[in-house]
Amino acid sequence: MPMQLRERLTWALLIVVVDAAAFAVPLAALLIAYVLLTRPAWFREWVGRLYDGGAR
């Protein structure tokens, strides 16, 4: 039984919406918020290595 045009268009629109929602999440902003709120030790060490010239 072939799909009707309306059903195919609905599926296509659903796929586009899910894809756009998945890639619209600002990952960098989430990471920055996490670092600002929790102040993890690994971030402080990483920044220290950056300013030391990576000599550790």
C-alpha positions in Angstrom: 0.0 0.0 0.0 1.7 3.2 -1.1 1.8 6.3 1.1 -0.4 9.2 0.2 1.1 12.5 -0.6 -0.2 14.0 2.7 1.4 11.3 4.7 4.8 11.7 2.9 4.7 15.4 3.4 3.9 15.0 7.1 6.8 12.6 7.6 9.2 14.9 5.7 8.1 17.9 7.8 8.5 15.9 11.0 12.1 14.9 10.0 13.0 18.4 9.2 11.7 19.7 12.5 13.4 17.1 14.5 16.7 17.7 12.7 16.5 21.4 13.2 15.7 21.0 16.9 18.6 18.7 17.4 21.1 21.0 15.8 19.7 24.2 17.1 20.8 23.5 20.7 23.7 25.9 21.5 26.3 23.5 22.8 28.9 26.1 23.5 26.5 28.1 25.6 25.5 25.1 27.6 29.2 24.3 28.3 29.9 27.8 29.4 26.9 27.8 31.7 28.0 24.5 33.2 31.5 25.9 33.8 30.3 29.1 35.3 27.9 27.3 37.6 30.0 24.3 38.8 33.5 25.6 38.3 35.0 22.2 37.6 38.7 21.5 38.5 39.4 20.1 35.0 38.6 23.5 33.5 40.8 25.5 35.9 43.7 23.1 35.1 43.1 23.4 31.4 43.1 27.2 31.6 46.3 27.0 33.6 47.9 24.9 30.9 46.9 27.3 28.2 48.5 30.3 30.0 51.6 28.3 30.9 52.1 27.6 27.3 51.2 23.9 27.6 54.4 23.2 29.6 52.8 20.7 32.0 
